[in-house]
């Protein structure tokens, strides 16, 4: 297997793992919020119930929505086909710049793979709209910075 394809496969695996870990953390927090609300309610704490019940319900709902978003991103990452290199930036591309890689498909905070910085970029992100269809050697503007695409995998 080509060295670039092997690296892309590793990046997608790590990105998928990171999203899965984030989803687990969110689900755990949601469960903790619900458990706390249930315990306080069962304890008959009227003062707490009146002041916090609605707040906890709203917070749990917010966490549930976040979990849904992360689950969608996780499923999106699982659909990336890593065996085929790309010549133009599109869904599933791994874009090399002078100082980092961008994985196109789902938003993800910076992480390291083989001492390389990788950032997940959502298809809805404004930067993707600039990157879409670009090839090696093309440039985009990020604020005042000009970024050159050094490679597309």
C-alpha positions in Angstrom: 0.0 0.0 0.0 1.2 3.5 -0.9 2.8 5.4 2.0 0.4 8.3 1.7 -2.6 6.0 1.7 -1.3 4.2 4.8 -0.9 7.6 6.5 -4.4 8.7 5.5 -5.8 5.4 6.8 -4.1 6.0 10.1 -5.4 9.6 10.3 -9.0 8.4 9.7 -8.6 5.7 12.3 -7.3 8.1 14.9 -10.0 10.7 14.0 -12.7 8.1 14.3 -11.3 7.0 17.7 -11.2 10.6 18.9 -14.9 11.2 17.9 -15.9 7.9 19.6 -14.1 9.0 22.8 -15.9 12.3 22.6 -19.2 10.6 22.2 -18.6 8.4 25.2 -17.7 11.4 27.3 -20.8 13.2 26.3 -23.1 10.2 26.9 -21.4 9.8 30.4 -22.1 13.5 31.2 -25.7 13.2 30.0 -26.2 10.1 32.3 -24.6 11.9 35.2 -27.0 14.9 34.7 -30.0 12.6 34.6 -28.9 10.6 37.6 -28.3 13.8 39.6 -31.7 15.2 38.8 -33.3 11.9 39.7 -31.5 11.6 43.0 -32.4 15.2 44.0 -36.0 14.7 43.0 -36.3 11.4 44.9 -34.8 13.0 48.0 -37.8 15.3 48.0 -35.6 18.4 48.0 -38.3 20.9 47.1 -36.0 23.9 47.0 -33.7 22.2 44.6 -36.6 20.9 42.5 -38.0 24.3 42.0 -34.8 26.1 41.2 -32.8 23.4 39.3 -35.1 20.9 37.8 -35.8 22.9 34.6 -32.2 23.9 34.3 -31.0 20.2 34.6 -33.6 19.2 32.0 -32.4 21.9 29.6 -28.8 20.9 30.2 -29.5 17.2 29.5 -31.3 18.2 26.4 -28.4 20.3 25.2 -26.0 17.4 25.9 -28.3 15.0 24.0 -28.2 17.3 20.9 -24.5 17.5 21.1 -24.3 13.7 21.3 -26.4 13.5 18.2 -24.1 15.8 16.3 -21.0 13.9 17.4 -22.7 10.6 16.4 -23.4 12.0 12.9 -19.7 13.1 12.6 -18.6 9.6 13.8 -20.8 8.0 11.1 -19.5 10.4 8.5 -15.9 9.5 9.4 -16.7 5.9 9.0 -17.8 6.4 5.4 -14.4 7.9 4.2 -12.8 5.7 1.6 -9.1 5.7 2.4 -7.9 3.4 -0.4 -8.3 5.9 -3.2 -6.1 9.1 -3.4 -7.7 12.3 -4.4 -6.3 14.9 -6.8 -8.8 17.6 -5.9 -10.1 18.5 -2.4 -13.4 16.8 -1.7 -15.1 14.8 1.0 -12.6 12.4 2.6 -9.5 14.2 1.3 -6.4 14.6 3.5 -5.0 18.1 2.6 -1.4 18.9 3.4 -0.3 22.5 4.1 3.0 23.8 5.2 2.4 23.0 8.9 -0.6 20.6 9.2 -3.0 18.3 7.6 -6.8 18.9 7.2 -9.1 15.9 7.1 -12.2 16.8 5.2 -15.4 15.3 6.5 -16.1 16.2 10.1 -15.0 18.9 12.5 -12.4 17.7 15.0 -10.0 19.5 17.3 -6.3 19.2 16.4 -4.7 15.9 17.1 -1.3 14.3 16.4 -0.6 11.3 14.0 3.1 10.4 13.7 4.2 13.8 14.9 1.9 15.5 12.4 -0.8 18.0 13.4 -4.2 17.1 11.9 -7.4 19.1 12.1 -10.8 17.8 11.1 -12.8 20.1 8.8 -16.5 19.9 8.4 -18.1 20.0 4.9 -20.1 23.0 6.2 -17.0 24.9 7.3 -16.2 28.1 5.4 -12.7 26.8 4.9 -14.0 23.8 3.1 -15.9 26.0 0.7 -12.6 27.6 -0.2 -10.8 24.3 -0.4 -13.4 22.4 -2.5 -12.0 21.4 -5.9 -8.5 22.8 -5.2 -5.4 20.8 -6.1 -1.8 20.7 -5.1 -0.2 24.1 -5.6 -3.4 26.1 -5.2 -3.8 28.7 -2.5 -6.6 29.9 -0.2 -7.0 32.9 2.1 -7.5 32.4 5.8 -7.9 35.9 7.1 -4.8 37.7 6.1 -2.8 34.5 5.7 -2.3 32.8 2.3 -2.2 29.0 2.7 -0.7 26.8 -0.1 -2.0 23.3 -0.6 1.2 21.2 -0.6 -0.7 17.9 -1.3 -4.1 16.2 -1.5 -4.4 12.5 -0.6 
